[in-house]
């Protein structure tokens, strides 16, 4: 039994897999942390642009210069 435990302790065949799993988890956490504020800011910009474009098309339509 003791020999099997010592053999198990020396065997490092799964250590590389654990390293890759941890590295992948860290990268995914970083991506999630960085993209959430970016998405929120981008939504604000797109809302502002959409509002501006809506106001511009309304102004053009009221002047009879709509591109329809």
Secondary structure by P-SEA (a helix, b strand, c coil): caaaaaaaaacccaaaaaaaaaaaaaaaaaaaaaaaaaaaaaaaaaaaaaaaaaaaaaaaaaaccccc
